[in-house]
Amino acid sequence: MKIVVIGGTGLIGSKVIANLTAQGHEAVPASPNTGVDTLTGEGLADVLTGASTVIDVSNSPSFEDEAVLNFFETSTGNLLAAEEKAGVGHHVALSIVGVERPPERGYFRAKVAQEALIEKSPIPYSIVHATQFFEFTGAIADEATKDGTVRIAPVFYQPMAGDDVAEQVARVATASPLNGRVEVAGPDRYRMDEFFREALAIRNDPREVIADPDAHYFGAPVEEHSLVPLGDATLGKVHYNTWPGRLQAPK
């Protein structure tokens, strides 16, 4: 079947495209790079013609609170309207484990707003809540670095490989709509500071990782279970200590 992947040229989107193509589906990447802009609606009608399913793994170019909210509300609204006109039968969106729980973050509020629009739409839907990606390890460490040390709250952390995320998104997209959510996570649960201490050591990163209960995660406090599934979750297959990207320099 024809499946359009919004954000299909990005980190997860390109992996979803490869996964679906390997299954024999017509997987079409859609992004500004391919002439499709969900913020303006440009190219949506053409790319959605004949599509049975749409997967949205797009992301805001800015994480500033107002900008990210505007991105997800505008792009999702335009996308859902175009899907309804095109007769799309399944809308799949990638979101974040814990997005609906306090403490609140601007980015999380924007994702909650996106999910609310999806739920109100007449289009059958599935929402995949994923934990943090291995690929973001360097960026998270950088954001948490102060005066040369990485200050991380010792909360639970269960990251997963981008390939596993893509596999689960593709699996959900090729099944019947859930009209609900599914949670996916990595196969191993850590204390967050322990994970980063080990991950940076593997990369020969000399920064010291300090367990700091008051440390924030991208500007907001984080609680014991904020970043991990609270109930049943589908677990990925790739462990960090065997993930090929673990040896790369932090990004």
Secondary structure, DSSP 8 states (H G I E B T S, - for coil): -EEEEETTTSHHHHHHHHHHHHTT-EEEEESGGGT-BTTTTBTHHHHHTT-SEEEE----S--SHHHHHHHHHHHHHHHHHHHHHHT--EEEEEEETTTTSSS--HHHHHHHHHHHHHHHSSS-EEEEEE--BGGGHHHHHHHTEETTEEEE---EE--B-HHHHHHHHHHHHTS---SEEEEEE-S--EEHHHHHHHHHHHTT---EEEE-TT-EETTEE--TTTTS-SS--EE-S--GGG-GGGGS---
